[in-house]
Amino acid sequence: MNAELQERADTRFQASLAERGARDPREFYRGLLRELKEADPEAYATMVEAWRTEVIEPIAGDEGDPLELWIRFGIRLAATLHPGQTVAVAEDGRRVPHSPPGDAGHLLLHFPDRARTRAIPLGIPVEPSAAQRATLDLLVNGKTKLQE
């Protein structure tokens, strides 16, 4: 991949995050990519190509909303690795409809269909509400006691 293309995409993406006051979701996607690479190298290669053609190239070419493109990629990545459903959690802890890029104040989780598999974070607000922190603790981290 062209370093100039990558740098342009990163610059546009960082500006989009700053404009929305959103947290960078790529930290969650890196772990999913590593897991996919180990579990299914062919699917991993497909997702790397999708990253290049559906995320980096459009962002660098000033096409589409950078955060929306990354969120769509994250949802596809999570579903490739763990088929299931992606939901948004509002500040009050209630499930709300999600449409990428969604609201920067919403918690975005992917729930695998496979039993006994924890939810996968795809987007966490910069400052999650108490209800969102409790949701993360229970559904992602498996903690059953409220944190102070």
Secondary structure as GFF3:
##gff-version 3
##sequence-region A 1 148
A	DSSP	alpha_helix	3	20	.	.	.	ID=ss1
A	DSSP	alpha_helix	26	39	.	.	.	ID=ss2
A	DSSP	alpha_helix	41	50	.	.	.	ID=ss3
A	DSSP	pi_helix	51	56	.	.	.	ID=ss4
A	DSSP	alpha_helix	57	60	.	.	.	ID=ss5
A	DSSP	alpha_helix	66	81	.	.	.	ID=ss6
A	DSSP	beta_strand	84	89	.	.	.	ID=ss7
A	DSSP	beta_strand	95	96	.	.	.	ID=ss8
A	DSSP	beta_strand	107	112	.	.	.	ID=ss9
A	DSSP	beta_strand	120	123	.	.	.	ID=ss10
A	DSSP	alpha_helix	130	135	.	.	.	ID=ss11
A	DSSP	pi_helix	136	140	.	.	.	ID=ss12
###
